[in-house]
Amino acid sequence: MTQPAISPPAGHRAHRFGDVVSVVRALTPGYPVYCLRPALIAASARRFLSQFPGTVMYAVKCNPSPMVLDILYRAGIHHFDTASLPEIAQICETYPDAQAYFMHPVKGRAVIKTAHRVYGVRYYVVDHENELAKVLDETGGGPDLTIVVRLKTERADAVLFNLSSKFGAPPDEAADLLRRVAARGCRTGLAFHVGSQCSDPSVYRDALALAGRTAADSGVGIDCLDVGGGFPAYYANMQIPPLEDFMAAIRAGLKEIDLPPTVELFAEPGRALVAHGCSLLVQVQLRKDDRLYINDGIYGSLSELCHADIRVPVRLIRLDGRPAARLRPFVLNGPTCDSLDVVPGTFDLPEDVREGDWIEIDQLGAYSNAMATRFNGFYPETFVEVHDAPPAAAS
């Protein structure tokens, strides 16, 4: 089936449907469809904005869909954590009154220059003296530039991915970098990232204590502090404390390090804002006993399921008749010719699932379309809006 041009390039307006069943009836799609639930995303954004005691930057890398960015922008998110020139351009050219922050610790010289001169980016993260030299060379430094030093935090068990394994300066080096930044007349800052999908609020409090000691050791009064991302989403197989617990830990940590009230405070949520606001509609193309072959997989929207122990809800949709009430576990195979293209684990579906049925896979708003490849010519790119309750609401 030829895929229609559902993803709108201008105005970021998606086709709207009352529910996912209506999507299937209208499109009978033989291609994957992202089903956005704008109300859920907007509610998450407003909740975070109301509870975090500082500026909220959405991490664009998590889901850069123009429709998702529009939902967040309309909900009040006007600051964006960007990691590349295309992300900076997307934000600055779409939302002239928004602010992009270059939060990637490693950047090309030409990219730094363009970000600074063309898009007016004034916040840059570094974690090494050579990166600092690059930023200063290409921007000229000065008091209108804020250089934020990325601090390496201790490895935490309560995260899916340890992001300090690749980036972050040890405390003594971070303190030295702060002194170098101040010596060049720039505004100074500290940042850390505790790790993705953190399930222990105390990790933020510990990281803030480390940031406080590092700032004190530097002898430099910092102008901003970024507590990073890592704020979790709710998945069926994980026990996650409420957002209020994370905010309480952050407030307690801030109180302990007693920063001046003039210090800007930032956070970079991604997953916590969008994970549960998008599901994926796929179609069964073949059944071999307990193995289902669907039209998306690990090279498309489902790659994170290979690297993280995340279990997401599913439900079967069939237009001609009612599926069986009894469930059984099935393995989901992706559409490519690669035998590795198999989603880990099993998914409980009606025992009579057959070719032509559709499966809605929920809670895929984070790191799904953002990580999709064009391997074998398969590429999910269709977005619609729906306004029903997601599968997770029933699980």
C-alpha positions as CSV (number, residue, x, y, z in Angstrom):
1,M,0.0,0.0,0.0
2,T,1.3,3.5,-0.9
3,Q,1.8,5.6,2.2
4,P,-0.1,8.9,2.1
5,A,1.5,12.2,3.0
6,I,0.0,12.4,6.5
7,S,3.0,14.1,8.1
8,P,2.5,17.8,7.4
9,P,5.7,19.8,6.8
10,A,4.1,23.2,7.2
11,G,2.0,24.3,10.2
12,H,2.8,21.1,11.9
13,R,-0.9,20.0,11.8
14,A,-1.5,16.3,11.9
15,H,-4.7,14.5,10.8
16,R,-7.0,14.2,13.8
17,F,-9.0,11.2,14.9
18,G,-11.2,10.5,17.8
19,D,-9.4,7.2,18.6
20,V,-7.0,4.7,17.1
21,V,-9.8,2.5,15.8
22,S,-10.9,5.4,13.7
23,V,-7.4,5.7,12.3
24,V,-7.5,2.1,11.2
25,R,-10.9,2.5,9.6
26,A,-9.9,5.6,7.7
27,L,-6.4,4.7,6.6
28,T,-6.3,0.9,6.8
29,P,-2.6,1.5,7.0
30,G,0.0,-1.0,5.8
31,Y,2.7,1.2,7.2
32,P,3.5,2.2,10.8
33,V,1.6,5.2,12.2
34,Y,2.6,7.3,15.3
35,C,-0.5,8.2,17.3
36,L,0.1,11.3,19.2
37,R,-2.0,12.2,22.2
38,P,-1.5,16.0,22.6
39,A,-3.4,16.3,25.9
40,L,-1.1,13.9,27.6
41,I,2.1,15.6,26.4
42,A,0.8,19.1,27.3
43,A,-0.3,17.9,30.7
44,S,3.1,16.5,31.4
45,A,4.8,19.7,30.3
46,R,2.6,21.9,32.4
47,R,3.1,19.6,35.4
48,F,6.9,19.8,35.1
49,L,6.8,23.6,34.6
50,S,4.7,24.0,37.7
51,Q,6.9,22.0,39.9
52,F,10.5,22.6,38.8
53,P,12.0,25.7,40.6
54,G,13.8,27.0,37.5
55,T,13.9,27.0,33.7
56,V,12.7,23.8,31.9
57,M,14.5,22.9,28.7
58,Y,13.0,20.1,26.6
59,A,15.7,17.7,25.3
60,V,15.0,17.8,21.6
61,K,16.9,14.6,20.9
62,C,14.2,12.6,22.7
63,N,11.5,13.3,20.1
64,P,12.2,16.0,17.5
65,S,8.9,15.6,15.7
66,P,7.6,19.1,14.7
67,M,4.1,18.1,16.0
68,V,5.6,17.2,19.4
69,L,7.6,20.4,19.6
70,D,4.5,22.4,18.8
71,I,2.5,20.7,21.6
72,L,5.3,21.4,24.1
73,Y,5.7,25.0,22.9
74,R,2.0,25.7,23.2
75,A,2.1,24.2,26.7
76,G,4.7,26.7,27.8
77,I,8.1,25.1,27.0
78,H,10.1,27.8,25.3
79,H,13.7,26.7,26.2
80,F,15.3,23.7,24.4
81,D,18.3,21.5,25.0
82,T,19.9,21.1,21.6
83,A,22.8,18.8,20.7
84,S,23.5,19.7,17.0
85,L,23.2,22.4,14.4
86,P,20.1,20.9,12.8
87,E,18.3,20.8,16.2
88,I,19.4,24.4,16.8
89,A,18.1,25.5,13.4
90,Q,14.8,23.6,13.9
91,I,14.1,25.5,17.1
92,C,15.4,28.9,16.2
93,E,13.8,29.0,12.8
94,T,10.4,27.7,14.0
95,Y,10.1,29.6,17.3
96,P,11.9,33.0,17.0
97,D,11.2,33.8,20.7
98,A,12.5,30.4,22.0
99,Q,16.0,29.9,23.3
100,A,18.3,27.1,22.2
101,Y,21.1,25.9,24.5
102,F,24.1,23.9,23.0
103,M,24.3,21.2,25.6
104,H,26.5,18.7,23.7
105,P,30.0,18.6,25.3
106,V,31.7,17.9,21.9
107,K,31.1,20.2,18.9
108,G,32.8,21.0,15.6
109,R,34.3,24.4,15.1
110,A,32.2,25.3,12.2
111,V,29.1,24.3,14.1
112,I,30.0,26.4,17.1
113,K,30.7,29.4,14.8
114,T,27.3,29.0,13.0
115,A,25.4,28.5,16.2
116,H,26.9,31.6,17.7
117,R,26.8,34.0,14.7
118,V,23.7,32.8,12.8
119,Y,21.4,31.6,15.6
120,G,22.7,33.6,18.5
121,V,23.3,30.7,20.8
122,R,24.9,31.9,24.1
123,Y,25.0,28.8,26.3
124,Y,27.6,26.1,25.6
125,V,28.6,23.0,27.5
126,V,32.2,21.7,27.8
127,D,33.9,19.0,29.7
128,H,37.6,19.4,28.6
129,E,40.1,22.2,28.2
130,N,40.4,21.6,24.5
131,E,36.7,22.0,24.0
132,L,36.7,25.1,26.0
133,A,39.5,26.5,23.8
134,K,37.4,25.7,20.7
135,V,34.3,27.5,22.0
136,L,36.4,30.5,23.0
137,D,38.2,30.6,19.7
138,E,35.0,30.5,17.7
139,T,32.8,32.8,19.8
140,G,35.4,35.2,21.2
141,G,34.1,34.7,24.7
142,G,33.0,37.6,26.8
143,P,30.3,38.4,29.3
144,D,27.3,37.6,27.1
145,L,28.6,34.0,26.8
146,T,27.7,31.3,29.3
147,I,30.0,28.3,29.4
148,V,28.6,25.4,31.4
149,V,31.1,22.7,32.6
150,R,29.7,19.2,32.5
151,L,30.5,17.4,35.8
152,K,31.0,13.7,35.9
153,T,28.8,12.1,38.5
154,E,29.1,8.8,40.3
155,R,27.6,5.8,38.6
156,A,24.1,5.1,39.9
157,D,22.4,1.7,39.9
158,A,18.9,3.2,39.5
159,V,19.3,4.3,35.9
160,L,18.9,2.6,32.5
161,F,21.9,4.2,31.0
162,N,24.9,5.8,32.7
163,L,25.6,9.0,30.8
164,S,28.8,9.9,32.7
165,S,30.6,7.0,31.1
166,K,31.2,9.1,28.0
167,F,30.9,12.7,29.1
168,G,31.8,14.8,32.2
169,A,34.9,16.1,33.8
170,P,36.0,14.8,37.2
171,P,35.4,17.3,40.0
172,D,39.0,18.6,40.2
173,E,39.1,19.1,36.4
174,A,35.7,20.7,36.4
175,A,36.8,23.2,39.1
176,D,39.8,24.1,37.0
177,L,37.6,24.6,33.9
178,L,35.4,26.9,35.9
179,R,38.4,29.0,36.8
180,R,39.5,29.1,33.1
181,V,36.0,30.2,32.0
182,A,35.9,33.0,34.6
183,A,39.4,34.2,33.6
184,R,38.1,34.8,30.1
185,G,35.3,36.9,31.3
186,C,32.5,34.5,30.5
187,R,29.5,33.6,32.7
188,T,30.1,30.2,34.4
189,G,27.9,27.3,35.0
190,L,27.9,23.6,36.1
191,A,25.8,20.8,34.7
192,F,25.4,17.1,35.3
193,H,23.3,14.2,34.1
194,V,22.6,11.4,36.6
195,G,21.6,8.9,33.9
196,S,18.5,8.0,31.8
197,Q,15.3,6.9,33.4
198,C,16.5,7.5,37.0
199,S,14.2,5.8,39.6
200,D,15.9,7.1,42.7
201,P,15.3,10.8,43.6
202,S,18.2,10.8,46.0
203,V,20.6,10.5,43.1
204,Y,19.8,14.1,42.2
205,R,20.5,15.2,45.8
206,D,23.9,13.5,45.7
207,A,24.8,15.0,42.4
208,L,23.8,18.5,43.7
209,A,26.1,18.0,46.7
210,L,28.9,17.1,44.3
211,A,28.2,20.2,42.2
212,G,28.2,22.3,45.3
213,R,31.6,21.0,46.4
214,T,33.0,21.5,42.9
215,A,31.8,25.1,42.7
216,A,33.3,25.8,46.2
217,D,36.6,24.2,45.3
218,S,36.8,26.3,42.1
219,G,36.6,29.6,44.1
220,V,34.3,30.9,41.3
221,G,30.8,32.0,41.9
222,I,28.7,30.1,39.2
223,D,26.0,31.9,37.3
224,C,23.9,28.8,36.5
225,L,23.4,25.2,37.5
226,D,21.8,22.5,35.2
227,V,20.5,19.4,36.9
228,G,20.2,17.7,33.5
229,G,17.7,15.1,32.5
230,G,17.0,11.5,33.5
231,F,13.5,12.2,34.9
232,P,11.7,9.0,34.4
233,A,8.5,7.9,32.7
234,Y,6.2,5.2,34.1
235,Y,6.5,1.7,32.6
236,A,4.7,-1.4,33.6
237,N,7.8,-3.2,34.9
238,M,9.3,-0.4,36.9
239,Q,8.5,1.1,40.2
240,I,8.8,4.9,39.7
241,P,8.4,7.5,42.5
242,P,6.1,10.4,41.7
243,L,7.6,13.6,40.1
244,E,7.0,15.4,43.4
245,D,9.6,13.2,45.1
246,F,12.3,14.2,42.5
247,M,11.4,17.8,42.9
248,A,11.6,17.5,46.7
249,A,15.1,15.9,46.4
250,I,16.3,18.7,44.1
251,R,14.9,21.4,46.5
252,A,16.6,19.7,49.4
253,G,19.9,19.5,47.5
254,L,19.7,23.1,46.5
255,K,19.1,24.1,50.1
256,E,22.1,22.2,51.3
257,I,24.5,23.8,48.9
258,D,23.0,27.3,49.5
259,L,23.6,28.9,46.2
260,P,22.9,32.6,45.8
261,P,19.4,33.4,44.6
262,T,20.8,34.9,41.4
263,V,22.0,31.5,40.1
264,E,19.9,30.3,37.2
265,L,18.6,26.8,37.5
266,F,17.9,24.5,34.6
267,A,16.5,21.0,33.9
268,E,16.5,19.0,30.7
269,P,13.5,16.6,30.8
270,G,12.8,14.5,27.7
271,R,11.3,11.1,28.3
272,A,9.2,12.3,31.3
273,L,7.4,14.7,29.0
274,V,6.7,12.7,25.9
275,A,7.0,8.9,26.5
276,H,3.4,8.2,27.3
277,G,2.1,10.7,24.8
278,C,2.6,8.6,21.7
279,S,1.8,5.0,20.6
280,L,2.8,3.2,17.5
281,L,0.3,1.4,15.2
282,V,1.7,-1.5,13.3
283,Q,0.2,-4.3,11.2
284,V,0.8,-8.0,11.3
285,Q,2.1,-9.1,7.9
286,L,2.6,-12.8,8.7
287,R,2.1,-15.2,11.6
288,K,4.3,-18.3,12.2
289,D,2.9,-20.0,15.3
290,D,4.0,-17.7,18.1
291,R,6.0,-15.4,15.9
292,L,4.4,-12.3,14.4
293,Y,6.0,-10.3,11.6
294,I,5.1,-6.7,11.8
295,N,6.0,-3.6,9.7
296,D,8.3,-1.9,12.2
297,G,11.1,-3.1,14.3
298,I,14.5,-2.5,16.0
299,Y,15.8,-0.5,13.0
300,G,12.8,1.7,13.2
301,S,10.7,2.8,16.2
302,L,11.5,-0.1,18.6
303,S,15.3,0.1,18.9
304,E,15.3,1.3,22.6
305,L,13.5,-1.9,23.6
306,C,16.7,-3.8,22.6
307,H,18.9,-1.8,24.9
308,A,16.7,-1.2,27.9
309,D,14.5,-3.4,30.1
310,I,11.3,-1.5,29.2
311,R,7.9,-3.3,28.9
312,V,5.2,-1.4,27.0
313,P,1.5,-2.2,26.8
314,V,-0.1,-3.5,23.5
315,R,-3.6,-4.0,22.2
316,L,-5.0,-5.7,19.1
317,I,-7.2,-3.9,16.7
318,R,-9.4,-5.9,14.2
319,L,-12.1,-4.4,12.1
320,D,-13.9,-7.6,11.0
321,G,-14.9,-9.4,14.1
322,R,-13.9,-9.7,17.7
323,P,-10.5,-11.2,18.6
324,A,-10.3,-14.1,21.1
325,A,-10.5,-13.2,24.8
326,R,-7.7,-15.6,25.7
327,L,-4.2,-14.2,25.4
328,R,-0.8,-15.9,24.7
329,P,2.7,-14.6,24.4
330,F,4.0,-13.7,20.9
331,V,7.4,-12.6,19.6
332,L,7.5,-9.6,17.4
333,N,9.7,-9.7,14.3
334,G,10.6,-6.5,12.5
335,P,10.2,-6.0,8.7
336,T,13.9,-6.0,7.6
337,C,15.8,-9.0,6.1
338,D,18.2,-8.9,9.1
339,S,17.7,-11.8,11.5
340,L,18.6,-9.5,14.4
341,D,15.5,-7.5,13.8
342,V,13.5,-9.2,16.6
343,V,12.1,-7.3,19.6
344,P,13.3,-8.7,22.9
345,G,10.8,-10.5,25.1
346,T,7.2,-11.4,24.3
347,F,3.9,-9.6,24.1
348,D,0.6,-10.9,25.3
349,L,-2.0,-10.7,22.5
350,P,-5.2,-12.6,21.6
351,E,-4.4,-16.2,20.7
352,D,-6.1,-15.9,17.3
353,V,-4.1,-12.9,16.1
354,R,-3.7,-13.1,12.3
355,E,-2.3,-11.4,9.2
356,G,-4.0,-8.1,8.6
357,D,-4.6,-7.3,12.3
358,W,-3.2,-4.2,13.8
359,I,-1.3,-3.8,17.0
360,E,-1.1,-0.6,19.0
361,I,2.2,-0.4,21.0
362,D,2.0,2.2,23.7
363,Q,4.4,4.5,25.5
364,L,6.7,5.0,22.5
365,G,7.0,8.8,22.6
366,A,10.6,8.8,23.6
367,Y,13.5,7.6,21.5
368,S,11.4,5.9,18.8
369,N,11.1,8.1,15.7
370,A,14.2,10.0,16.9
371,M,16.3,6.8,16.5
372,A,14.6,5.3,13.4
373,T,16.9,4.4,10.4
374,R,16.2,3.8,6.7
375,F,17.7,0.3,6.7
376,N,16.2,-1.9,4.0
377,G,14.1,1.1,2.8
378,F,11.8,1.0,5.8
379,Y,11.2,4.3,7.6
380,P,8.2,5.2,9.8
381,E,7.2,8.8,9.3
382,T,3.4,9.1,9.5
383,F,1.9,11.0,12.5
384,V,-1.8,11.4,13.5
385,E,-3.5,12.9,16.5
386,V,-5.9,10.8,18.6
387,H,-7.9,11.6,21.7
388,D,-8.7,8.3,23.3
389,A,-7.2,6.7,26.3
390,P,-4.0,4.9,25.6
391,P,-3.4,1.1,26.2
392,A,-1.4,2.0,29.3
393,A,-4.6,3.4,30.9
394,A,-6.1,0.0,30.9
395,S,-3.1,-2.0,32.1
